[in-house]
Amino acid sequence: MNTELSVLVPCFNEQGNLLELVERTERVFDRRAIAGEIILVNDGSQDHTGREIDQLAATHPRVVAVHHCHNQGIPAAWKSGLARAQGRYVLTIDADLQYQPEAIAQLYREICFSHADLVQGWRSPLERKTDDIRYYMSRGLDYLLKLLFDMPQQHDVKSGFIVYKREVFEEILAHARGYWYFQTFVTVAAKAKGFSIRQLETLFDERRVGRSFMSRVPLGVTAKTLLDLGRALGEFRLREPKEQSLALSAPAPRVPARRDWRSRYQRLYRGLMPVHHWMISTNAPRYLDELRQTQWLSPGELAQLQLRRLQRLVQHAYDHVGWYREQFQAAGVTPRDVRSLDDLRRLPLLSKQELRDNLYFDLLSDNHDKHKIQKITTSGSTGEPLALFVDRLQLDMRWANTWRNMEWTGYRFGDRQVRLWHSSLGLTRKQVAKEYLDAFLLRRKFFPVFSLDDAMLRRYVDYVRRHRPALLDGYAEAFNVIAHYLERERVTGLCAGAIISSAQTLPAVTRALIERQFCCRVFDKYGAREFSGIAHECEQHRGYHVNAESYIVEVLRDGRPAAAGEVGEVVVTDLNNRCVPLIRYRLNDLAVPSDRTCACGRGLPLLERVLGRLQSVVLGSNGRYLPASFFAHFFKEYEYAVARYQVVQEARTRLVVRLIRKPRFSEETEAAIRRALGKALGEAMSIGLEYVDKLPLGRTGKAQICLSLIELPLFSAAAAEAWEEEIRREAAG
């Protein structure tokens, strides 16, 4: 039988209390049919507590013994007990029998039915003695906590009689470092992190056996508690707490602090983030520090990190998102069934249309904080934009992943950079002002991607030539345009440190042209507006490292995981966003998975290739699928006559090809293009050629070089085979 409830009991000099505690707790388990266990943690006791715990563990199968060699305090005892706990829920109770074990059933029932993140038993005033100064000091501290941390409706917020969802308890304990008595601030931390809290009144008795660690006039404890109070104010009130920690079991080793101008300037930049960022919190740099360490974990360790975060996400979706609860129940799956990453495949897929249909209905979680979410709108490559909401954690992790990926190119904080982007699209004036202030502090220059005319291109080239930025960033197609301009104008000597290309597929022929004209390597990024950067090339350029701390990326072929080297459909689970969870979300992209490890030493999984959108596949009248890379190779043969092209399938048997011609374009060139495309797509395909001066741009400045406007199956073996044929063709040169 699976353990449902683990009762954690820190014990310090509690000889004489434990047998009664165990027997009363086991009676609760038996009467209420609770599959429970009792974990007794001997926290360096100086009496016979340790011996008594071992005897109880030997005679009571539901008792687990844990020992500390010396006294480490209640939070440390909780951590040791949690490491041995098997339960879905964890309950903390003192060993002195002041909290009544019979109330365990009430707390457990409440958390099961309410789906709250934790339920706290507050101490009833009934029959409590009030002739002890410690009682009034406790009441005074309780009042102070409620006043300082805005918890006026709560009772007895420092009570330690609490039942938690296991993953919630893990997250709260991650904040225990540096406190004398962190147990006082458990509900303070829970509230600051956005966890839902319920309270129940429970009876409280006086200690009958043994002595409290607090003296009659606890001056030392009071002084330490006041120090803790100051720390908690900074962590949970003045500064927004991190919602999650990526490495809960043990802190990653810290990178030795640099003392050059870059490190000092970076600390200043981080301190000013509330001034120059309009949607990123001060936690984002702290996530970046963690990501710099977790990238070096082994694949197995990263998989465990993903599993832990996935289990918490699935539990949250089941408890707080109606759509997922209905879908899981229809599939006969509960959060407890997700025991490995392979179990993710038992969960239903989420399509873009389902997201559109249910976003404002029941895909939005019932416990989100409306002040900490941001609306995201995709560009809508097929003419149908898509909106969703993301929370602060997701935005912070987007920022942290982006910065880590930038560092893979050799970029260092303080280096000059240039971005080709839609810098102010959809932003308010205040947001635009902050965006440009942020760019100023980062030494980042924006160039608009909407107007790639010769005048703008000359300004861009002149700026890059004069300032030699360490990093150029922008759409792949924009760099393709600039590279053709440089080639046409015979511009030489233009060098940059590195280029990050994104937003569109990057055919090998285009990559080679860009690298040749800019005299630097291209680092391609795979992303989507819903997630930002999903995977990114490192310095080895042997594939795309998935940002695995944030995303689980599946590549599916006929519903099964694609083998290494096979083309499959990309399905992404976002481990960050809680307000609109995206679990097994179909991006309508194609990719090739890899089973290799990268020579760079990072444990992050690899995608061998990213092939682009399914909407970038043209279906011929002969039933043949032609991906965007086919047209990249096709028009390479007409480089002498065609500057740029765009292919749009408007109907099942109609294809429009828009061309920007070079002077050598002739009637013979047009006839050759028509013949070759007709042969590839079938005789019934109507092929229209349109000659334009510039290609139409999308809402965000993208120029889709290949776009299908017809309804295609989300994935098919024929489409996959078309891509694999192009891969073999490219490999053969």
HELIX and SHEET records of a PDB file:
HELIX    1   1 LEU A   18  ARG A   31  1                                  14    
HELIX    2   2 THR A   49  THR A   59  1                                  11    
HELIX    3   3 ILE A   74  ARG A   84  1                                  11    
HELIX    4   4 PRO A  101  ALA A  103  5                                   3    
HELIX    5   5 ILE A  104  SER A  114  1                                  11    
HELIX    6   6 ILE A  133  LEU A  148  1                                  16    
HELIX    7   7 ARG A  166  LEU A  173  1                                   8    
HELIX    8   8 PHE A  182  PHE A  185  5                                   4    
HELIX    9   9 VAL A  186  ALA A  192  1                                   7    
HELIX   10  10 LEU A  219  ALA A  232  1                                  14    
HELIX   11  11 LEU A  233  LEU A  238  3                                   6    
HELIX   12  12 TRP A  261  GLY A  271  1                                  11    
HELIX   13  13 MET A  273  HIS A  276  1                                   4    
HELIX   14  14 ALA A  284  THR A  294  1                                  11    
HELIX   15  15 PRO A  299  HIS A  320  1                                  22    
HELIX   16  16 GLY A  322  ALA A  331  1                                  10    
HELIX   17  17 PRO A  335  ASP A  337  5                                   3    
HELIX   18  18 LEU A  341  ARG A  346  5                                   6    
HELIX   19  19 LYS A  352  ASN A  358  1                                   7    
HELIX   20  20 LYS A  370  LYS A  372  5                                   3    
HELIX   21  21 ARG A  392  TRP A  408  1                                  17    
HELIX   22  22 ARG A  429  LEU A  442  1                                  14    
HELIX   23  23 ASP A  454  HIS A  467  1                                  14    
HELIX   24  24 ALA A  476  GLU A  489  1                                  14    
HELIX   25  25 ALA A  508  PHE A  518  1                                  11    
HELIX   26  26 LEU A  614  SER A  616  5                                   3    
HELIX   27  27 ALA A  628  LYS A  636  1                                   9    
HELIX   28  28 GLU A  667  LEU A  681  1                                  15    
HELIX   29  29 ALA A  717  ALA A  731  1                                  15    
SHEET    1   A 7 VAL A  63  HIS A  68  0                                        
SHEET    2   A 7 GLY A  36  ASP A  43  1                                        
SHEET    3   A 7 LEU A   5  CYS A  11  1                                        
SHEET    4   A 7 TYR A  89  THR A  92  1                                        
SHEET    5   A 7 ILE A 162  LYS A 165 -1                                        
SHEET    6   A 7 LEU A 118  ARG A 123 -1                                        
SHEET    7   A 7 ILE A 197  THR A 202  1                                        
SHEET    1   B 2 ILE A 373  THR A 377  0                                        
SHEET    2   B 2 ALA A 387  ASP A 391 -1                                        
SHEET    1   C12 ARG A 444  PRO A 448  0                                        
SHEET    2   C12 GLN A 417  TRP A 421  1                                        
SHEET    3   C12 LEU A 471  TYR A 475  1                                        
SHEET    4   C12 ILE A 499  SER A 502  1                                        
SHEET    5   C12 VAL A 522  ALA A 528  1                                        
SHEET    6   C12 SER A 532  GLU A 537 -1                                        
SHEET    7   C12 TYR A 544  VAL A 546 -1                                        
SHEET    8   C12 LEU A 606  ARG A 613 -1                                        
SHEET    9   C12 TYR A 585  PRO A 593 -1                                        
SHEET   10   C12 GLY A 568  ASP A 574 -1                                        
SHEET   11   C12 TYR A 551  ARG A 557 -1                                        
SHEET   12   C12 ARG A 560  PRO A 561 -1                                        
SHEET    1   D 2 VAL A 618  LEU A 619  0                                        
SHEET    2   D 2 TYR A 625  LEU A 626 -1                                        
SHEET    1   E 4 SER A 686  TYR A 691  0                                        
SHEET    2   E 4 ARG A 654  ARG A 661  1                                        
SHEET    3   E 4 VAL A 642  ALA A 651 -1                                        
SHEET    4   E 4 CYS A 706  SER A 708  1                                        
END                                                                             
